[in-house]
């Protein structure tokens, strides 16, 4: 289904405020605790993540030829790099000689030199140089480049599909989430002792806002008031701020939502794209084990309003509040829930 327009979304928010209601599902869902501790279930989730297009990083993380991001995705070392032709390509980050990663982290360079034996690869993944080449007389360089995986840019994000695809996944009906003039200013990583789904679920409802975020998010927002929409395999959950009330005194033609709500886009299966007041956050939940998750967070400036310049200082202040307050509370809650889930039945 198509996402609601700004005006229709604001109307629906006001209906919930006035009626003290929220969006609800047609049926009650009960998730078995076994799904948070089952090794078999976990292995199936990893296999799924490898066969769907999953956001790997923002396009802004690869701003120029030679820009790269190398990290583990669905338990596989992956390298994404922008080529001289401007196209983003991705590869398994493993040298074709002995399998060592050819690069780590983020940066910009003209070639990738394996730190083990210095085999060298170009930005296109092709094998360019082998020290002591006479020791490999029958090796064909053309067939020993880095093993490619599928990379595609859409909506300001770089999607990676590692294995034979099951479907278009999150790419289906994708909106444009990041504009070219938005700037990425920071990358964070956290490791926590909890199943990846417990982190994702904290972004799916506002039922916990007043209880868990009493001093962080709740003073600015509502308790248990959300708009929930689906598009393809994805969804958008809208958390309004109390200051949205000031729109009631403005003509409908002047209604704008930016800065008055937090939008959380759930990109199937393990990614949240969150639009805050002054910055946006791409959160990728990378499962490490059934009870451990690495959160990879890219912080990006908000889409500038008409005629305004990007205020990076304000974006950083906004991001600091979110990561040091609300995210800490969500992470602590997920870890505590995991302990309970490991000992519950049913």
C-alpha positions as CSV (number, residue, x, y, z in Angstrom):
1,X,0.0,0.0,0.0
2,X,1.1,3.6,-0.5
3,X,2.2,5.6,2.5
4,X,-0.2,8.3,3.8
5,X,0.3,11.9,2.6
6,X,1.5,14.4,5.2
7,X,-2.0,15.9,5.6
8,X,-3.7,12.5,5.9
9,X,-1.1,11.4,8.4
10,X,-1.5,14.5,10.6
11,X,-5.3,14.1,10.5
12,X,-4.9,10.5,11.7
13,X,-2.6,11.6,14.5
14,X,-5.1,14.3,15.7
15,X,-7.8,11.7,15.7
16,X,-5.7,9.5,18.0
17,X,-4.8,12.4,20.2
18,X,-8.4,13.5,20.6
19,X,-9.7,10.0,21.0
20,X,-6.8,8.8,23.3
21,X,-6.3,5.8,20.9
22,X,-3.6,4.3,18.7
23,X,-3.3,2.1,15.7
24,X,-3.9,-1.6,16.6
25,X,-3.8,-4.9,14.7
26,X,-6.7,-7.0,13.8
27,X,-5.6,-9.9,15.9
28,X,-3.4,-10.5,19.0
29,X,0.0,-12.0,18.2
30,X,2.0,-14.2,20.6
31,X,5.7,-14.8,19.7
32,X,7.1,-18.1,21.0
33,X,10.1,-17.5,23.3
34,X,11.9,-20.4,21.5
35,X,12.4,-18.1,18.5
36,X,14.8,-16.0,20.5
37,X,17.0,-18.9,21.6
38,X,16.7,-21.6,18.9
39,X,20.0,-22.2,17.1
40,X,18.0,-23.8,14.2
41,X,15.8,-20.8,13.9
42,X,18.8,-18.5,14.1
43,X,20.6,-20.4,11.2
44,X,17.5,-20.0,9.1
45,X,17.4,-16.2,9.7
46,X,21.1,-15.9,8.6
47,X,20.3,-17.9,5.5
48,X,17.4,-15.6,4.8
49,X,19.5,-12.4,5.2
50,X,22.0,-13.7,2.7
51,X,19.3,-14.3,0.1
52,X,17.5,-10.9,0.4
53,X,18.7,-7.4,-0.5
54,X,19.6,-5.9,2.8
55,X,20.9,-2.3,3.4
56,X,24.7,-2.4,4.0
57,X,25.5,1.3,4.3
58,X,24.2,4.7,3.1
59,X,25.3,5.8,-0.3
60,X,26.9,8.8,1.6
61,X,29.4,6.4,3.1
62,X,30.9,5.9,-0.4
63,X,31.1,9.5,-1.6
64,X,33.9,9.1,-4.2
65,X,35.8,6.6,-6.2
66,X,37.9,4.4,-3.9
67,X,35.5,4.9,-0.9
68,X,34.9,1.6,0.8
69,X,33.1,0.0,3.7
70,X,34.3,-3.4,4.9
71,X,32.4,-5.2,7.7
72,X,30.6,-8.5,8.4
73,X,27.0,-8.8,7.2
74,X,25.0,-12.0,8.0
75,X,28.2,-13.5,9.4
76,X,30.0,-13.0,6.1
77,X,32.9,-10.5,5.6
78,X,31.7,-8.1,2.8
79,X,33.5,-5.2,1.1
80,X,31.5,-2.5,-0.8
81,X,33.5,0.1,-2.9
82,X,32.7,2.8,-5.3
83,X,34.5,2.4,-8.6
84,X,36.1,4.9,-10.9
85,X,32.9,4.8,-13.0
86,X,30.9,5.8,-10.0
87,X,29.2,2.4,-9.6
88,X,29.1,0.7,-6.2
89,X,30.3,-2.9,-6.3
90,X,30.5,-5.5,-3.5
91,X,32.6,-8.6,-2.9
92,X,33.2,-11.2,-0.3
93,X,36.1,-9.7,1.6
94,X,38.4,-12.6,1.3
95,X,41.7,-12.8,-0.7
96,X,41.5,-15.5,-3.3
97,X,44.9,-16.9,-2.2
98,X,44.3,-17.8,1.5
99,X,41.0,-16.1,2.3
100,X,42.2,-13.3,4.5
101,X,40.2,-10.0,4.5
102,X,41.9,-7.6,2.2
103,X,40.8,-4.5,4.1
104,X,39.0,-3.5,7.3
105,X,36.7,-0.7,8.4
106,X,36.0,2.4,6.2
107,X,38.3,4.6,4.1
108,X,39.3,5.5,0.6
109,X,42.2,4.0,-1.4
110,X,43.1,3.1,-5.0
111,X,43.6,-0.7,-4.5
112,X,43.3,-3.4,-1.9
113,X,46.4,-5.2,-0.8
114,X,46.0,-8.4,1.2
115,X,48.1,-8.0,4.4
116,X,49.1,-11.7,4.3
117,X,50.9,-12.1,1.0
118,X,50.2,-8.7,-0.7
119,X,48.0,-10.0,-3.5
120,X,46.5,-6.8,-4.9
121,X,43.0,-6.1,-6.2
122,X,41.6,-3.1,-8.1
123,X,38.4,-1.2,-7.2
124,X,36.6,-3.5,-9.6
125,X,37.7,-6.5,-7.6
126,X,40.1,-7.8,-10.3
127,X,43.4,-9.4,-9.3
128,X,46.1,-6.9,-10.4
129,X,49.3,-8.1,-8.9
130,X,50.9,-11.3,-7.3
131,X,54.3,-11.0,-5.6
132,X,56.5,-13.9,-6.8
133,X,54.2,-14.4,-9.7
134,X,56.5,-17.2,-11.1
135,X,55.4,-19.4,-8.2
136,X,51.9,-19.5,-9.7
137,X,52.6,-20.4,-13.3
138,X,49.1,-21.7,-14.2
139,X,47.0,-19.1,-12.3
140,X,44.7,-17.0,-14.4
141,X,44.3,-13.6,-12.8
142,X,41.1,-12.9,-14.7
143,X,39.3,-15.7,-12.9
144,X,40.8,-15.0,-9.4
145,X,39.4,-11.6,-8.6
146,X,37.4,-11.0,-5.4
147,X,34.2,-13.0,-5.4
148,X,31.3,-10.6,-6.3
149,X,28.0,-10.2,-4.6
150,X,25.1,-8.2,-5.9
151,X,25.1,-4.5,-4.9
152,X,22.3,-2.0,-5.8
153,X,21.8,1.7,-4.8
154,X,18.2,2.7,-4.0
155,X,16.7,5.6,-2.0
156,X,20.2,6.7,-0.8
157,X,21.1,3.2,0.5
158,X,23.4,0.5,-0.7
159,X,21.7,-2.9,-0.7
160,X,23.7,-6.2,-0.8
161,X,22.3,-9.6,-1.8
162,X,24.9,-12.3,-1.0
163,X,23.4,-15.4,-2.4
164,X,20.7,-16.4,-5.0
165,X,17.8,-14.0,-4.2
166,X,14.5,-15.3,-2.8
167,X,12.7,-12.0,-3.7
168,X,13.2,-8.2,-3.9
169,X,12.7,-8.0,-0.2
170,X,13.0,-4.5,1.2
171,X,13.7,-3.1,-2.3
172,X,10.1,-3.6,-3.3
173,X,8.2,-0.2,-3.0
174,X,11.2,1.5,-1.5
175,X,10.8,5.3,-0.9
176,X,13.7,7.8,-1.3
177,X,15.0,7.9,2.2
178,X,18.2,9.9,1.9
179,X,18.7,12.9,-0.4
180,X,22.1,13.6,-2.1
181,X,22.6,16.7,0.0
182,X,22.4,14.9,3.3
183,X,25.8,14.3,5.0
184,X,27.0,11.2,6.9
185,X,28.9,12.4,10.0
186,X,29.5,9.4,12.2
187,X,29.5,5.6,12.4
188,X,28.9,3.6,15.6
189,X,29.0,0.0,16.6
190,X,27.6,-1.7,19.7
191,X,27.8,-5.3,20.8
192,X,25.0,-6.5,23.1
193,X,24.0,-9.8,24.6
194,X,20.5,-10.2,23.1
195,X,18.8,-11.7,20.1
196,X,18.7,-9.2,17.2
197,X,14.9,-9.3,17.0
198,X,14.6,-7.9,20.5
199,X,16.3,-4.7,19.4
200,X,14.2,-4.4,16.3
201,X,11.0,-4.8,18.2
202,X,11.7,-1.8,20.4
203,X,11.1,0.4,17.3
204,X,7.8,-1.2,16.5
205,X,5.6,0.2,19.2
206,X,5.1,3.2,21.5
207,X,3.6,1.1,24.3
208,X,6.9,1.3,26.2
209,X,7.6,5.0,25.8
210,X,6.3,6.3,29.2
211,X,7.6,3.4,31.3
212,X,11.0,2.9,29.7
213,X,11.8,6.4,28.4
214,X,10.4,8.4,31.2
215,X,13.1,11.1,31.2
216,X,14.3,10.8,27.6
217,X,11.6,10.5,24.9
218,X,8.4,10.6,26.9
219,X,8.6,14.3,27.9
220,X,8.5,15.2,24.2
221,X,6.0,12.6,23.0
222,X,3.0,10.5,23.8
223,X,2.6,7.2,25.4
224,X,1.3,4.4,23.2
225,X,0.3,6.6,20.2
226,X,1.5,5.4,16.9
227,X,0.5,5.4,13.2
228,X,1.5,2.1,11.6
229,X,1.7,1.6,7.8
230,X,3.0,-1.2,5.6
231,X,4.5,-1.0,2.1
232,X,5.7,-4.2,0.5
233,X,7.6,-6.2,3.2
234,X,8.4,-3.0,5.0
235,X,6.6,-0.7,7.4
236,X,6.6,2.8,8.8
237,X,5.8,3.6,12.4
238,X,5.2,7.2,13.3
239,X,5.8,8.6,16.8
240,X,4.4,12.1,17.1
241,X,5.8,14.8,19.4
242,X,3.5,16.9,21.6
243,X,4.5,20.0,19.6
244,X,2.5,18.7,16.7
245,X,-0.4,20.5,18.4
246,X,0.8,23.8,17.1
247,X,-0.4,22.8,13.6
248,X,-4.0,23.0,14.7
249,X,-3.7,26.8,14.4
250,X,-2.2,26.8,10.9
251,X,-4.0,26.5,7.5
252,X,-3.9,22.9,6.2
253,X,-1.9,24.0,3.2
254,X,1.0,25.0,5.6
255,X,1.1,21.6,7.5
256,X,4.6,20.1,7.5
257,X,5.6,17.1,9.6
258,X,9.4,17.5,9.7
259,X,10.5,18.0,13.3
260,X,7.1,17.1,14.7
261,X,7.4,13.3,14.5
262,X,9.9,10.5,14.6
263,X,9.5,8.2,11.6
264,X,10.8,4.7,11.9
265,X,11.0,2.7,8.6
266,X,11.4,-1.0,9.2
267,X,13.3,-2.4,6.2
268,X,12.8,-6.1,6.0
269,X,14.3,-8.0,7.7
270,X,16.9,-6.4,10.1
271,X,17.2,-2.7,9.4
272,X,15.6,0.4,10.9
273,X,15.8,3.8,9.2
274,X,14.8,6.5,11.8
275,X,14.1,10.1,11.0
276,X,14.6,12.3,14.1
277,X,14.2,16.1,14.4
278,X,17.7,17.0,13.2
279,X,19.3,13.8,12.0
280,X,18.5,10.4,10.6
281,X,19.9,7.1,11.7
282,X,20.4,3.9,9.7
283,X,20.5,1.0,12.2
284,X,21.6,-2.4,10.9
285,X,21.1,-5.3,13.3
286,X,23.8,-7.8,12.6
287,X,23.3,-11.2,14.3
288,X,26.4,-12.6,15.9
289,X,24.8,-15.5,17.7
290,X,21.3,-16.4,18.9
291,X,22.0,-14.2,22.0
292,X,24.4,-11.6,20.7
293,X,23.9,-8.7,18.2
294,X,26.1,-6.1,16.7
295,X,24.3,-2.8,16.0
296,X,25.9,-0.8,13.2
297,X,24.7,2.8,13.2
298,X,25.2,5.4,10.5
299,X,24.4,9.0,11.6
300,X,23.3,11.4,8.8
301,X,22.1,15.0,8.7
302,X,18.4,15.5,8.4
303,X,17.0,16.5,5.0
304,X,17.3,20.3,4.9
305,X,14.1,22.3,4.9
306,X,13.4,24.6,1.9
307,X,16.1,27.2,1.6
308,X,18.0,26.1,4.8
309,X,21.5,24.9,5.1
310,X,22.5,21.7,6.9
311,X,23.4,22.3,10.5
312,X,25.9,19.6,11.4
313,X,26.4,20.8,14.9
314,X,22.6,20.6,15.6
315,X,22.5,17.1,14.0
316,X,25.4,15.9,16.2
317,X,23.6,17.2,19.4
318,X,20.4,15.5,18.3
319,X,22.3,12.2,17.6
320,X,24.2,12.4,20.9
321,X,20.9,12.7,22.9
322,X,19.5,9.7,21.1
323,X,22.5,7.4,21.4
324,X,23.3,8.3,25.0
325,X,19.7,8.3,26.3
326,X,17.0,6.5,24.4
327,X,19.3,3.9,22.7
328,X,21.0,3.0,26.0
329,X,17.6,2.4,27.6
330,X,16.5,0.2,24.6
331,X,19.7,-1.8,24.6
332,X,19.6,-2.4,28.4
333,X,15.9,-3.6,28.1
334,X,16.7,-6.0,25.2
335,X,19.6,-7.6,27.1
336,X,17.4,-8.0,30.2
337,X,14.6,-9.5,28.2
338,X,17.0,-12.0,26.6
339,X,18.0,-13.3,30.0
340,X,14.3,-14.0,30.7
341,X,13.7,-15.5,27.3
342,X,16.5,-18.0,27.8
343,X,14.7,-19.4,30.9
344,X,11.1,-19.1,29.8
345,X,9.0,-21.9,28.3
346,X,6.2,-21.4,25.7
